Amino acid sequence: MSSTNYKPEDSIRVNYPEAVQWRRALHKCPQPSWLEFFATAFVAEKLAGWGYDVKQGRDVIAQDKLLLLPDPVTLQAEYARALKAGASEKFLAPARGGFTGVIAVLKGDLPGPTMGFRFDIDSNEVTEAADKNHLPAREGFISQNPGYAHMCGHDIHTATGLLLARYFADNRKTLKGTVKFLFQPNEENLSGAAGMIEKGALDDLDYLAGGHIGLATKETGQICFNIHSFMALSRFEVTFTGRPTHAAVSPEQGKNAMLGACNAVTNLYAIARHSKGATRINVGILQAGSTWNVIAEKAYFRMETRGVTNELNDYMVEKAREVIEGAAKMYGLSVEMKPAAEAVVAENSPELIAVAERVAKKLPSVKQVVPSAAFNASEDVTLMLERVHQRGGKALFALFGTPTHGGHHNSTFDADETVIRNAAEFYVALQKELAG
């Protein structure tokens, strides 16, 4: 259990400089979806030291939700990388095999509701800029893992969660109710939330809060709760299987999987758009064939659909399935559409929006409560919001203002680290208001 030499209520102010260093340590060792070994051990070790009941591994993530799991060689290499970077093997071992993420619970000494806080921990698969105009490069905390970098702010989200967790640990005697922290892996590939949901991680919550830095809130001190235009999303791995044969000697005996895939891809983009709202479709990867003179036996692609409502996304999935199955039939192929990720359209609880706006306006760090903002992308936190609503609870996803320099997923992304303190202060104030 943590001991302090300061007043417990000053925890965020006093520990904020250390939270900046936590963020920078995480920034130096980024790892993407299902490979977040360093972040998992880093978070779990601190939470355990502060008196939290910590769960990891198969207690946190359902095995059947480990979609697009990296190959065993990559899993082992990234595990070893985290160990070399200083991760505690005690807290690293439960994550072996891709079971990353942490859930931690602290029960206050006073009765009250159970409130969850969700923070994503994965990085992007991007190479970070090394230009000295880029703060992490200039100050020596640039990514040490080539090809991986925190270019969406999840390192800042994680540091915010830790600063918040430290506050509640320091104030356990006056904490009303229970706080539950969900440090979620694999947001970028949109499978981590589903893995935690299947383990029942949200089923005891009265309230859930989470958020993201930047996006439509580009100035430090801005905050927004009335967020719209989340896009529902479905991702699939599609595999066509045909019959290989010599392309010159016996072409009539072949069943060309490449032709089927190309036909499908072309016609996926020709799906009629819907009159009731925006939809999207994209094929991001296409692989087919083996050599010059063999008719392709296999063809594989990754595709996604999106819609501004769940119904519109369902429409796109249905039409995509018709196109893909039609292409397979045309060329005498078999085909498999394997789900790879999902996000839905969800809304913040109106009651929590009202409470959050009232709370935020009292905070000195909040310069502007932005009336509304469009998200215009997909986020698997929506699955968590929906689950909490289904169970009778209330949920809120906030945007916290900061400049983001090059922009999200850009090699020069960075943020004003003040947002770590600002967000943590808001979460504390919201929990106190809801606990009464």
C-alpha positions, 0 to 999 in steps of 0.5 A, a space after each residue: 500500500 502506498 505511503 505518502 509524505 503529502 496530503 492525500 488530496 494533493 496526490 495528483 498535483 504532487 505525482 504529476 511530474 512522475 506521471 510525465 516520466 511514466 508516460 515517457 518510459 511507456 513512449 520509449 517501449 511501444 508495442 502494438 496489439 497483443 504485444 503490449 508486454 512492457 506496458 502490461 507489466 509496467 502498469 500491473 507492478 505499480 497497481 499491485 504496489 499501491 494496494 490494488 487487486 490485480 488481474 492479468 492474463 487469461 483472467 482478463 482476456 478471452 482466448 477466442 477474442 485474440 483475433 489477428 494474434 501475431 505469430 509465435 516468433 513475434 510474440 516471443 521476440 516482443 516478450 523478450 524485448 519487454 524483459 530486456 527493457 526492464 519489465 518485471 518478469 513476475 508481472 510479465 509472465 501472465 501475458 505470455 502468448 498475447 494475453 496482455 492488459 490489466 484489470 485492477 480493483 480498489 475498494 474504498 473504506 466507505 460505501 458507494 457505487 462501482 465505477 470503471 475507468 478504461 485506458 488503452 495501452 497499445 501503440 501504432 505500427 509507425 516509425 517515429 520521426 527522429 527530427 530534433 523538432 520532435 519533442 520525444 527525439 529532442 528530450 531523449 524518449 523517442 521510441 526504441 522499437 523500430 516500426 512501433 510508436 505511440 502516435 495516438 496518445 495511448 501512452 498518455 492515456 495509460 499515464 493518466 490512468 496510473 496517476 488516477 489510480 495513485 490518487 485513489 490509493 492515496 485516498 482510500 480512507 475517504 473513497 466512497 465505493 469501488 474503482 475498477 481500472 481496465 487497461 485495455 490492449 488492442 484498441 487499434 485493431 479493435 479486439 481488446 474490448 471484446 476480450 475483456 467484455 467476454 470475461 465479464 469485466 464490465 458486468 459489475 459496473 454502475 458507471 464507466 468512464 473513458 476518453 481520448 486526447 486530441 481529435 476534435 479538441 485541439 487546445 489544452 483545457 478543452 473538454 467535450 462529452 457530447 460526442 457523435 458520429 462514432 462509426 460502426 465497423 466490421 473487419 474480415 479476413 477473406 480467403 479464396 481457395 481454388 485449384 492450382 495447375 500449370 498456367 500453360 500446359 493445363 490452364 482449363 483444369 485450374 480454379 483461379 483464386 486470384 481472379 475471384 479475389 480481384 473480382 470481389 475487390 472491384 465489386 466491393 467498391 461498387 456497392 451502392 451507398 445508402 440513402 440514410 447515411 454515410 458508409 465506408 468500405 476498404 480493402 487494405 491488404 491483398 495477397 495472391 499466387 505463388 509464382 509465374 506459371 501456376 494458377 493461384 490456389 490461394 488469395 487473401 485480403 483484409 477488408 472493413 466496412 463502416 457505417 454511421 449507424 449499426 444498421 448501415 454497417 450491417 447493410 454494408 456487411 450483407 452486401 459485401 458478403 453477397 459480392 464475395 460469395 458471388 465471386 467465389 461461385 463465378 470462379 468455382 472457388 471456396 471462400 471463408 470470411 473470418 471476423 477480425 474486429 468489431 465496433 458499434 455505434 454507441 452514445 454517452 448516457 445523457 445523464 452523465 453528459 449533464 453531470 460531467 459538464 457541471 463538474 468540468 465547469 468548476 475545474 480551473 484546468 478546464 478552459 472550455 466545455 466544447 458543446 459537441 464534437 464528431 468522432 468520425 472514426 471507430 473505437 472499440 470502447 463503444 462495445 464497452 459503453 453498450 455493454 454497460 448500458 445493457 446491464 443498467 449502468 451509465 457510461 461516458 467517453 470524453 475528449 480531452 484537449 491538447 494540440 497533437 502536432 503532426 496529428 494522430 497516427 502521424 510520425 510526428 504526433 505529440 501532445 501537451 503532457 499537461 493533459 495527463 493532469 487535466 484528465 485525471 483531475 476531471 475523472 476524480 471530480 466525476 467519481 466524487 460527484 457520482 459517489 455523492 
